[in-house]
Amino acid sequence: KPETQPFINLPPVTKYILMGMIAIHVVLYFFVSADTRAEIFLTFGFVPFMWADGNLFGFNPLSYLSPITYMGLHGNWLHLFMNGAMLMAFGAGVEQYYGARRYLLFFLLCGVLALIPELLINPDMQYPLVGASGALSGLFAAILIILQKQGRLPTGKYGIWPFAIVWIGISVFFGLFGEQIAGAPIAWLAHLGGFFAGIALLKTRYFKI
């Protein structure tokens, strides 16, 4: 009897992250009230004001987890779909190259470091940032370098930077017009932060490709 291949053949960590993102979204939008969902977003989404103000009293202690937990929340179905597609596109190749542990650490570090530009430039922002886009931007940087090392992207004078410029342009575009397109503000600074965090991490010994 021939072996049947799964419909979507993803490496384990990428698959579990994707399943977790979908499961969280389904629970939040089908099984809890709008008020409870808003409270969860305020608690587990990343609120720059909470961290920049320096006075953390009055916030739920669970909010200290928000630099990581914000990655598991998504504002709407389009947001989830776009991030899920990017995770499958970029994450599988990066995980296959790094292995599960390094891949997961790289993903989380890119997501956390992606928040730095938002914190520095928008310290008064009091609505929660949600989504894995910052981490995914870091994965995009990694997959560009991996493809370049494999000879599938140019290595000349400009290398991967034309692709990087396109990514930056897309991020800025969605930052300017994302609310009209997706119905919610797009944290484009986190997109850029994640990409450049990925570039920086790739220069370290542990994550060098």
HUQUIVEN-V722060 format. One record per backbone hydrogen bond with DSSP energy under -1.0 kcal/mol. CO is the residue of the C=O (numbers start at 1). NH is the residue of the N-H. E is the energy in kcal/mol with one decimal. If there is no record, write none. Layout:
# HUQUIVEN-V722060
CO_NH_E + CO_NH_E
This chain:
# HUQUIVEN-V722060
8_10_-1.2 + 11_15_-2.3 + 12_16_-2.8 + 13_17_-2.6 + 14_18_-2.3 + 15_19_-2.7 + 16_20_-2.5 + 17_21_-2.5 + 18_22_-2.3 + 19_23_-2.7 + 20_24_-2.6 + 21_25_-2.0 + 22_26_-2.6 + 23_27_-2.5 + 24_28_-2.5 + 25_29_-2.1 + 26_30_-1.5 + 27_31_-2.1 + 33_37_-2.6 + 34_38_-2.3 + 35_39_-2.0 + 36_40_-2.4 + 37_41_-2.4 + 38_42_-2.2 + 39_43_-1.9 + 40_44_-3.2 + 41_45_-2.0 + 46_129_-3.1 + 48_52_-2.8 + 49_53_-2.3 + 56_59_-1.5 + 60_63_-2.6 + 61_64_-1.8 + 62_65_-1.9 + 63_66_-1.8 + 65_68_-2.2 + 65_69_-2.4 + 66_70_-2.0 + 68_71_-1.4 + 69_72_-1.6 + 70_73_-1.1 + 70_131_-2.9 + 76_80_-2.1 + 77_81_-2.8 + 78_82_-2.7 + 79_83_-2.2 + 80_84_-2.8 + 81_85_-2.4 + 82_86_-2.1 + 83_87_-2.5 + 84_88_-2.1 + 85_89_-2.3 + 86_90_-2.9 + 87_91_-2.0 + 90_94_-1.7 + 91_95_-2.9 + 92_96_-2.3 + 93_97_-1.5 + 94_98_-2.9 + 95_99_-3.0 + 99_103_-2.0 + 100_104_-2.6 + 101_105_-2.3 + 102_106_-2.7 + 103_107_-2.7 + 104_108_-2.4 + 105_109_-2.7 + 106_110_-2.4 + 107_111_-2.0 + 108_112_-2.4 + 109_113_-3.0 + 110_114_-1.7 + 112_115_-1.5 + 113_116_-1.5 + 115_119_-2.5 + 116_120_-2.4 + 117_121_-2.7 + 118_122_-2.4 + 122_125_-1.7 + 125_49_-2.5 + 129_46_-2.4 + 132_136_-2.5 + 133_137_-2.2 + 134_138_-1.5 + 135_139_-1.8 + 136_140_-2.1 + 137_141_-1.9 + 138_142_-2.0 + 139_143_-2.8 + 140_144_-2.0 + 141_145_-1.7 + 142_146_-2.6 + 143_147_-2.6 + 144_148_-2.0 + 145_149_-2.6 + 146_150_-1.6 + 147_152_-2.9 + 148_151_-1.6 + 158_161_-2.2 + 160_164_-1.9 + 161_165_-2.8 + 162_166_-1.8 + 163_167_-2.2 + 164_168_-2.6 + 165_169_-2.7 + 166_170_-2.6 + 167_171_-2.4 + 168_172_-2.6 + 169_173_-2.5 + 170_174_-2.6 + 171_175_-1.8 + 172_176_-2.0 + 173_177_-2.7 + 174_178_-2.1 + 177_181_-1.7 + 178_182_-3.8 + 179_183_-1.1 + 186_188_-2.3 + 187_191_-1.3 + 188_192_-2.2 + 189_193_-2.9 + 190_194_-2.7 + 191_195_-2.0 + 192_196_-2.6 + 193_197_-2.0 + 194_198_-2.3 + 195_199_-2.2 + 196_200_-2.3 + 197_201_-2.8 + 198_202_-2.2 + 200_203_-1.2 + 201_204_-1.8
